């Protein structure tokens, strides 16, 4: 199941691994920009989502009751849109600047062991 964004406060329950927390805390870490930009992006998307936990759970329940469920099932409208875009667009266009926040700054080649 590809749930997409769901209007739920569950985003606030995200737990970071030690590595992801280090990336968040260290500006020179190659993944710092990803965490810095994506966390607010995902939070906004979840607040604006029209899908609810109940609707999404019903969609999942309906799919798992099928005799031969498909391998991938987008459960929300935005998940369907992203799935379609991933299949239709070349990777360079799918990851264009407007799709994800400041995506070009993610993962610069920096020495993560440099002291800040």
N, C-alpha and C positions, 0 to 999 in steps of 0.2 A: 504494500500500500504506500502511496505517495500522498501523505496527508496535506501538504501545503501549509498555508498560514491559517490558523484557527484563532478566533477571538477568545483568548484565554489568558489568564495571568501566569500560565505555566512557564513562560519565558523567565520569570523571576526565580524559578526553582533550578535554573541551570547551574551545574557544578562544573568547575574547571578542574582539569588535571593539573598537576604541578607544572608540566611543560606549558600548557596553555596559559596558566596564571603568570608564569615567567614571561611569556610572550606579551601578555597584556601590560605587564609592569615595566618592561624594558623597551624604550623607544627604538633602540638599534637592532632589536630582534627582527629577523625577516618576516615573522608573522604578526608583528605588532600592528601594522596598518590594517590587516585583515580583521583582527579582533576589535580594533578601535572603530572601524567603519561599519562592520557588519552587525555588531550588537545593537546599536541604535536603529539601524535599518530594519532588522528583524523585529525589534520591539514595536516600531511604528507600523510595520506590515501586519503584525498580529492584532494591534489595537484597531486597525482599519478593516480587518477581514470580516467578511459576511458569514463565513462558515462558523458554526458553533460546535462545541464538543459533541453535543447530542446528534446533530446532523451528520457529523463525520463518523461517529460510532455506528449510526444506522447504516451508512454507506459501507463501512467495513463489514458489519454483520451481514448485510445483503450479499456482499461478494463472497464471503467465506461459506455461505450456505449453498453457493452454486456447485453443481456437480463437477465442472471443470473450470475453476476460476482462472482468469488470465494471470500471467506472470507479474505484470505491472498494472496497477490501477490508480489513476489520479483520483483522490477523494474529494478535492475541492476544485473550484474553477481556476484558481491561480496555479495549482499543481498541474492541471491539464494544459494550461497555457505554456508553462515552462517546459513541460515534457514535449509539447509540439514544437516549440522553438528550438529545443536541443536537437531534435531530429531533422528539422528543416534548415537551420542556419549553419553555416560554417562556424567552427569554434571561434575564429577571430571576431565574427560578428556577434555571436552569442555572448561573448565576454566584453562587449564594447562598453565604453565609459558610462553610458546612460542606463545600462541594465543593472549593474552593481556599483555601489558607491566607491568612487576613487579606486577602481579595480587595478588600474595601471601602477599604483604604488605598492601593491601587495607583493611580498616576497622579493624585495631587492636583494642582490647578492652582497650581503654584509657578513663580516665575521662576527657570529653571535657570541663568541667567547671574549670579545673585546670588553673591557670593563667600561661601564658608562661614565 
